[in-house]
């Protein structure tokens, strides 16, 4: 059926929007209708959707459910609804298709008594397979399905089209993130990356070894703690470098005891203890030596043809220099 745009309200509990709210275990503080409208209008993918709807209208029906006042809440299709609102508000018409209306939208209406769990499962299913909706939003949805709707991990995995292992990992990551927010008061969802798949396994294991480790980690990632030393995940001196620190007892001990120490400083301790940490190619010397000793005549001919001689001469000179120093 066709519904007037004026009769639609956006879904204030849209899983795709959780990252805008406060993480509270129930999906976060909900955005207002106006905030969702503005957020979607400003999204980088929206101009392409506008062009498509301007040319062809909305070809796939949205899903709605009746609410009080003769209105309908959009369960799936918020982005299309926002675009139609915008075009209707601006009085847009397509001169090539004068019969195309931007004041109504095709919609499938769910029964008013549809159980909340079915509505929520459908929301998640409809979001899955579309444009990426963010690791935090997925994890928050997984947590809500598990804690509010008491769904099994297997059913959640099926709904989100993820493996059981990934579902458990998302659930565990979100639980750890929630513990961090509750202890630190830091509600920024960007901090979720310090607990998600972006967090290296050695760091995750180290965090869980003791309450002290976890408490220290919370301080190190919190910008307001006064001891903020893990400022990013992927950049230099960030979490991915920190994984080498937690695997070196002298380095992590020094990093814990000396608040002036940076991750880069701690990495120097790692390298002092294990020279291969700073020079991983040292581990390959034995393999290179064995490989060279086992070359057959045809392989040596190929090396000669590809002019490897200058490189081998340089290698010989470097080895001789090291041996003389030793």
N, C-alpha and C positions, 0 to 999 in steps of 0.2 A: 504494500500500500504506500501511498504518498502522504507524508506528514509535513505540515508547515514548519519551517525552520524556527519560527517564533514559539513553537510548542516544545522545543527541545532544551534540555539542560545537560551540561557536560557531566561526565562521571568524575566526581570529586575524590573517588577512591580508585583511581586508575593505576594499576601496577607499574605502568611505564613512567609514572610521575613520582614514585616514592623518593627518589634522590633529592627532590625539592623540599621534603618535609623533615621533621625531627624523627629520628629512629626511636620508636617506642615499643616495637614488637607488634604493633597492631597496624602497621602500614604507614606510620608517620603522621604528622599533622597535615590534614588535608588542605590542598590549595582551594582557593575560591574559583568560581566559574570564570571570573574576569582574569585571574592569574593564569589559568589553563589556556584561555583564549590567547592571551599575550605570549605565553611560552611557545605555543604551537605556531603562532604567526611568525615568531622570530626564529624558528628552527631552520637550519640550513637546507633541510630537505623540502620545506613547504613550497618554495617558489615553483619547483617542478610539479608538485601536486596541483598547484593553482593553474598552471598552464594546461594540465590534462583536463581538469574539471571545466575550465573555461571553454575548451574545445569540445568536450564530449558529455559534460555533466557527470553526475555520480552514477556509475554503471552497476556497481555492486552494492546491494542493500546493506544499510547499517542495522545493528540490533539495538532495540530499545525495550524498556519495561515501563508500564504506566506507573505514575506516582500521583500524589495529591494535586488538586487544582487543574485536572485535565491536562497535565504535562507528561512528558516522557523523558526518562533518564537514558542517556546514550551509554549502552554497555560496551559496544564495540563500534568504532567509527568516529571517534572524537576528532581526529584530524580532518576527515572529510566534512564533518559538521562545522568545524571552525572555518574552513575555507568557504563553505556555502554561506555561512553567516557574513563573512567578509564581503563576498561578491554581492550578496543581497543588500547589505548595508550601503555599498558603494553604487548600487543600481546598475551593475554590470549587465550588458546584453551582448550576445554573440550575433553580429550582423549576418554571419553565414548560416546560422541556425536560429532564426527568430523565434521559433517555438520552444526553445530550450529555456526552462524556468530555473531560476536560482533561489526561489522562495520556498520550494518544497523539495523533499529528498525521499528516495525510496527507502523503506524501512520494514524490517521484520520485527513484529511485536511479540515479546515473550509474555507468557501468562503472568498476571499480577502476583499470583501465589507461588511463583517459582522459588524453591528453597535457596537460601543464601549460598550454601555450599555449591550448588549447581551453577549459580550465577558466577561465583568466583572462579570455579574450575574453568568455565567457558571463557572468562576474561583472560586467564593465563594461556589457555589453548589458542585463543585468537591472536594473542600477542606473539606466540612462538612461531618462528618461521618467517616473521616479517622483519623489518629493519631492526638492527641490534638495539636492545633496550637496556643494556648495561648490566654488569655483573652484580652491582649492588641491588638493583631492582629485582633481578632474578632471585637473588639470595633472600631478599626480604619477602618475596612472594612464597618461596619455598618454606621459610620460617612460619609464615602466617598459615599456610595450608596445614603444616604439621601441628602447630600449637593451638590455633583457633578452631580449625575444622577437623583436627585429629585424623588427618589422612595418613595412610601408611606411606613409608618412603617409596615403596614400589609404585603406588598410585601417583604420587607426586612426580616421580621420574617419567612415568608414562604421559602425564599431562604436560610436562615441560619438554618432552622429547630429549631427555638427558639420561645418562647412565645412572644406575643406582649409586655407583661410587661418586660420580660428580655431584649428585643430589646430596649425599651425606657430607661431602666436602663443603658444599655451599651452606648447608645447615650449620655445620660446625664453625665455619668462618663467620657466619652472621651472629651466632651465639657469642663468639669471642669478641666481635665488634660491639655487641650490645653491652657486654661486661666492661669493655673499655669506656664506652660512653657514660655508663652509670658511675664508674669510679672517677673519671676525669672531668666529666661535665662537658667534654668536647663533642659536639653533635655534628661535626662536619662529615658528610658521607664520603668525602674523598679519602678519609682515613681508612675506609674499608679495604683499600688495596693492600694495607699492611697486614691484613688477615686472610685475604683471598688467595686465589691461585698464584697471584703475583708474588706472594711471600715464599721464599725458597724453603724447601723441606727442612734443611738443617736448622733454620731459624725457628720454624714451627716446633720442631722437636725440643730445641733449647728452651723456648718459652714455657713449654709444658713440664719441664723438668722440676720446677719449683715455683712456689708462690713469689719468691723474691725475684726470680728471673722475669716473671710476668709483670710484676709491679715496676721493675726497672724499664722493661720494654714500653709499658704504657707511658712512663715519663719521657722516654727518649723520642717517642713519636708525637707527643703532645706539644704544640707550639706555645702553650701557656704554662708549661710546667717549670720553666726556668732551667731545664736540663734537656732542651730540645736538640738532639744530635742526629736523629735519623729523619732527615727532611724530605726524602723522596724515596721512591722504590727503585727506579731504573738508572738515574743519573749517577755520575761518579761520586763516591763517598756515601752512597745511599744503601738501601736494604740489600741489594744484590751483592754489593761488596761486603756488607756486614756478615754474610753467611760464612766467609772465610775467617772472620774474627771469632764467631761463636764456636768454631771448630778448633781453635787454638786456646788452650787453657791460659797460658801467660797473657795472650792478647785480650781475651775477654775479662780476665781478672783486672788488668790494668785499665781497661775501658770503664769497668764498673767503679773502680776506686778513684779514678782521676777524672773529674767532670770537665776538665779542660781538654781532654783527649778527643780528637775527631776520629772518624772511621778511617780516614787516610793515615792518621798517626798510628792507630791500632794495626793497620795493615803492614806498616813498617816493622812492627814487632813480629807479626806473622812471618814476614820474609826473613827476619833475622833468625828465627827459630827453624824455619823450613825454607831453604833457598829456592826450592822448586816452585814455591807459591808466587814468587816474583818473576821466575824464569821457567815457565812450564816446559819449554823446549828441552831442558836438561833431562827430563824423563825419557826423551826420545833418543838419546845418544846410543843406548844399547841397541835399539831397534835399527837405527841407521847403520851402525857398525856391522850388525848381523846381515842386514840387507846388502851392503856393499860386498861383504865377504862371500855372499852366495850368488852373486851375479854370474850368469853363464856367458859364453862368448857372444851369442846373438844379442843379449841385453847390453853388453859392453859396446858392441858395434852401434847399437841404437843411441847409447849415451854419447858416443863419439860423433855420430851424425848430427845430434842435436846440440853439439858443442857445450857439453857439461864440463869440459876440462878446466876452464878458468874457475868455475865454482868449486871444483874438487881441489884445485891448487890452493885457493883461498881457504878452504876448510882445513887442508893439511897445514898451512901456515898458522892458522888460528890454534889448532890442536898443539902444534909444536910450541907456540908461545905459552900456552897454559901449562904444558908439561914442564917447561923450563922454570916457570914461576913456582911450580909445586916442588 
